[in-house]
Amino acid sequence: MILALVTDGSPAKAAVTGLVSGSLTGAVRVPLVPLAGAVAVAVVVAALTSRVAALRA
């Protein structure tokens, strides 16, 4: 899961890149692909967590 934070499509890297390029050009770009990746990772983690919790109960 930690690789999702440091790869090319990571939301954190896209946010920093957007801040830097936006400050240089004055235009804001919305990173939709990294956002979709973050949502997908969150859904997988939530599903695994609820599955493990159901098995332990």
N, C-alpha and C positions, 0 to 999 in steps of 0.2 A: 504494500500500500504506500510505502514511503516513496517509491519510484514515481507515483502519480504527482508528487509535488515538485520533482526536479527535472522531468522530461520536457521535451520541446512543447508539448501541448498542455503544460500545467497551467492552472489558473493563476498561481502566484507569479510565474514568469511572464505570463501574458499581461497581468496587471502592472508589473514594473515596466515592462516594455511599452505598454500603452501610456503610462505616466511620463516616461522619458520622451517618447516620440510626440506625445501630445503637447508637452512643454516646448518642444522645438518647433512644431508646425502650427500649433494652435487648434488642431483638429482632434476630436476624440473618436477612437475606434472601439466598437464594442466587440470583445472577443467571444463570439458565440460558440465556437468549437471547444475551447477550453472549458467554458461554462457547461456545455453538454457533457463533457468528460467528467467534470466534478460532480454533476448530478448523477451520472451513471455509477461512479465510485460510491457515492453516498447511498444510493439505492442498494447496491450489492452489500455494503457493510451493514445497513439496516436489516436486510433480509437474513444475513448470516447471524447477526446478533439475536434476532428474534427466534431463529431456528435453534440456536444453542440454548437460549433461555427456555424455550419450550421443552427441550430434551432434559434440562436440569430440573424442571419443576415436577 
